[in-house]
Amino acid sequence: MNEHTTSVSLAAEHRYADELERLAGDDTAPRPSGWKLSPRAVRRFILGDPKLGVSRKFYGDDPLVDRAIVSLMSRQGLMLVGEPGTAKSMLSELLGAAISGTSALVVQGSAGTNEDHLRYGWNYALLLAEGPSERALVPSPVLNAMRSGRIVRFEEITRCPPEVQDALISILSEKALALPELGADRVETAKPGFNIIATANLRDRGVHEMSSALKRRFNFETVHPIADPAFERELVIKQLSERLEPEGIALRGVEEVADLLVKTFQDLRTGRTAEGTSLNKPDAVMSSAEAVSVLHAAALEAVYLDDGKINGAHVARQLQGVVLKDSADDGKKLRAYVDHIARERAGKSSVWKDFYKAARALKLD
């Protein structure tokens, strides 16, 4: 399941508004208080329903989607962890759109995130003029979600300082937030439907480790890379189409090249080819999101700098920018892959032959 990012900037609730409307019109299943759709309809929105013309948006681990939905019906928050590019943010966006009708309530974790981003701040001009008041209070996305009974998304939570993370403990435990400046007894209680989806990058683990108290307030789900090549191939082709459609670009040769790209990524990601040959895995992230980016760049090269037919050479030239990011040794690992695996396949396929010849010309060492 990789980070199924798309170049379309519209939020999921707008991008798939027609699908959500069809699902709502067909939805007769039991629905938790505060939810826009039933859990069954949420599942259909994410995993697809051909009968209603609802597209699959998340590929790979269908039971994980079920567990995520169940978590959000409970008193626990949902924590999605995984390698970069493994659909954590996309899944949280889809869940927010289907359950709450909006995915826009977001806290972006960083070293600069403070408790005001989780609780509330103040309009200081009004605060000085009027003193503490509801009008002067600036609610955080978390407080807005509590007041409206919706899902709030907390991206990259481990990038925040521990004291900021721990501000969530009482919110998740009590589903309430004190506003003492507005009155000694003023407490905002969350409406039904409120919950938190947080994401954390496994490569950031240790940056700001979560406290055990906070961990107990979340159900953890690990989002793994897509294991099924057919699923990943379907995904990258779909994502490429979404990226090219706004520009009206017609491209030839996509099917074969997508197959080559997915095989290459799966080989390097797992450290083993489908035939059982062991490989040295690069340190670089070989996610589906990166695969989509490579295929998109290759497509642009084919259309604007070539004859409009994408081939293996276009992929080889764009692959270098993905692999040579984290470690100088990754170039040597890709070179070994080209010299052995790609070379053997080049004798059986023209698309692999193009890939091999172009890859051999790259400066990888």
N, C-alpha and C positions, 0 to 999 in steps of 0.2 A: 504494500500500500504506500505509495510514496507521495511525496508532497505534490498533490495534483494541482499545481498552480496554473493559472491561466492569465493571459494578457488582458482579459476583459476586467475592467475595474469595477463593474457593478457588483454589489453585494449579492449573496446567494438568494436572498428573498426577492430581489428585483430580477436577477438573471433567470430565475426559475419560477417567476410569478405565476405563469400559466399552469405549470405542473402543480404548484401548491394549491391553486384554485380548484383544479380538477380533483386532487386528493381530498380537499375539504368537502367538496360536493358529494363525494362517494364514501365519506367516512362515517360509519355508524358504530364503530367499535368503542368500547369504554375509554374514557378520556380522563386523565388526572386533572384535578382542579388547577386552573391557571394555564393549561396547555392549549395551544391553538389546534393541534391535531392529536389524534390518539397515538399511542406508542406504535401500533401496527402501521398507521399511515406514515409516521416518522420513518420507520424502517423502510417502507416502500419508496419514500422520497429519496433516501440515501442509496439504497441498493437497486432501485429500479422496479418498474411495473409496466411491462410491455403492453398489457391490455389497456392501460390508461394513457399510454404514450409518455410514461415517466422514465427518464434516462437513468442509468446507473452512474453514480458519481464517485463511488468509493469502491476500490477493487482489492480483493484478496481475502481478508479475514472477516467473513460475514458474522460469525459468532461474537467477535469483538464489538460490532455495532450493536448487537442485542444487549450485551453486557453494559455498554455505555448508556444505552437508553434506560435500562433498569437502574443503574447508578443514579441517574438524574431524577428518578422517581423517589429515591430514598432520601434520607437526611444527610448522606455523605455527598461531598463534592466529587467531581470526576477529574482525575489527573491522567493526562495522556503523555507518555514518555516515549522516546525513540530517537534513533539517529536522525540527523538533519535530512530533510526531504522525504519524510515518511508519513505525510498526510495528516499530521497532528492538527495544524491550524485549519486545514480545509474541513476536517471532520468536525472540529468545534464550531466552525462557521455554519456548516450544514445543520448541525444539531440545534444551534441557536435560531436559525431561520425557521426550521420546521416546528420547533417547540414553542418559541416565543413570538414568531413573526418578524424578528429582527436579529441580526448578528452584529449590530453596530455598537453594542455596549461592551467595550474592550478596554482593558488596562494593559499597556505594553510595558513589560518588565525591562528594567535597565538599571544601571548603577545610580541613575538620577531619579528613579521612582521613589516617592516618599509616601508617608501615611495619608497625606491629603488625597492622593490618587485613589486610595481605597476607602476613605471615609468621606471627607468633605473639606472644602476650603472656603474662602471668603472673598467677596467683592469688597476690597478695602476702602473704596470711596464711599460705598453705602455703609460699611461697618463704622467708619469714622463719623459719618453724618447721622446715622440712626442707632448705632449700637448693634449688638447681635440680634438678628431678626431672620425670619424665613426668607425675606426678600434679599438679604445680604448673603445668605448661605449659598455656596456653589456646590451642589451635590456631585459626588464622584459617580462613575459608571456603576460601581457596586451599589451605592445608595439608590440610584435611579432604578436599578434592577430590583432591589428590595421593595421599593415603593410601588412598582408596577407588576411585580410577580413574574419576572422574566429571567432568562439566563444571562449571566455576565461571563465574558471570556477573559482569562488572565494569561497573556502570552509570555512565555519564557520566564516563569516565576523564579527560577534559580539564579537569574541575573540580578535579582533585587537583594538588598541587604537583609539579613535575618530579621531585624526588628520590624521591617516592612512586611515581610512574609507573615510574621506572627500576628500582625494585626487582623489576619483572617481567622484566627483560631476562634475567637468569641463570636464572630459573624457566622461561621459555619456551625458552631456548637449550639448557639442560642437563636440563630436566625433573627438577630436583633442588633441594633446599633444605638448607643447612647449619644444624645446631643445635649450635653450639659449646659452649653452656652445659651440654649433656648429655654432652659428651665431645669431645675435640679432633677426632676422626675421624667424629663422628656426622653422617650425611647422610641425609636422607629422599629416597628416589627415587620418582618418581611411578609409580603402577601404570598399566597399559594402559587407555586410555579417558579419561585426564586431558587436558583442554585448557581454554582460556580463550576466552570470548566477551565482547568489550568493546563498548560503545556510546559514541558521541560525537555531540553535537548540533552541526550545522554552524553554528548561530547562536552557539555558544560557542567556535568556533574562534578561537584567539588568546588565550583566557583563560589556558590553560597549554598551549602548543603541545607536542606530543609530540616527543621527540628522534628523530633519524633512526635511531639504533640500535634504539630500541623499535619504530618503524614497520616496520623490516625483519623483525621477528618476527611481524608480523600480515599476513594477507591482507585487504585493504580491500574492502568492498562498500558501495556507496551505495544506500540504500533510498529510492526516489523515491515521490512521491504517486501515487495510483491515477490512471491516465490514462483508463481505460475507464469511462464513465459507468454502464454496466450493472453492472459489477463493484461500483462504489462504491454504487450504489443497493441492490444485494443486501446489501452489507455493512451499511449504516446501518439497513436494515429488520431484519436479523438481530440487530444489536446492540440496537436499540430493544426488540425482542421479549424479549431476555434481561434487559433492565433492568426491563421491566414485568411479566414473568412472576411474580416472587416476590410481587408485590402483587396479583396476580389482576386486573389492569386490562385491560378490554376497550376497544379504541379503534377508531373508524371513520374512514375517509378517508385512511389512511396512504399508500397507493400513490401517489396523485397528489401529495400533499404531499412525499413523499420525492423524487419526480422533480423537483419545483420546487427543493427544497433542494440536490440534487446539481448541477443545472444552474447554480444561483447560485454555489455554491462552486467549481465547475470554471471558470466564466467569470472569477470574481475571482482565482482562483489562477493561471490561465494568462495573464490579461490579454487574452483573446480569446474571443468567443462562438463557438458551433458554426457560426453563420452567417458568421463571419469578421470581425465588428466588433471593432476594437481598443479596449481599455479600459486605464485606469490601475490597475495592481495595488496593492492595499493592502499596507502593511507587515505587517499582522496575519497570523498563521498561519492559513491556511484549509485545515486538514488534515481528513481523514476523522474523526479523533477529535473535533475541534471540531464537525463536522457532526452526529455522533451526539449530542453534548451539547446542541446546539441543538434537534434533533428530540425528544430526551427532555424538555427543558424545555417545548417547545411542546406535547407530549403531556400533560404534567402540567397545564399551563394549561387545555387542552381538557377534560380529565377533571374537574378539581377546581374550575375557575372558569367552565366553560362547559357545553355540553350533551353532551360526550363525543365530538364529531366534530371532528377536527383539520382546520384549514384554513390557507390561506396567511397570514392575519393573525397567527396564533399564531407562525408561523415568523419573520415580519418583526419582531415585537416582541422575540423572543429573539435574533435575529441581531445586534442592536445591541451586546449585551454581548461578542460575539466580535470585532467589527470595531473597536470603540473601546477598544483595549487598548494599542497601541504608539505611535500617532501621531494627532495631532489632524487631520491631513490625510486620514486614512482615512475619517473621517465624510463629507468632501466627495466622496471617491471613491465611496463607497456611495451618496451622494445622486445623483451623476451616473448611476450604474448604474440607480437607481430611476427617475429622470426620463426616461431614454432606453430602456433595454432592457426593464425591467419594465413601463413604460407601454405600449410596443408590444405586448408579450405579453398584457397585461391585456385588450386588445381581442379576444383569441382564446380566452381561457380564464378560467373563473370562479375557479379557484384562484389564478391570477396576478393577477386583478382584486382579490381579497381581500388578497393580498400587497402590491400596489401601493398600495391605499388606506391600509393600516395603516402601511406604510413612509413614506409621505408625511407622516404625522403624527408621525414620530419627530424628536427633536432631534439632528440629526447634525452640524450646523455649529458 
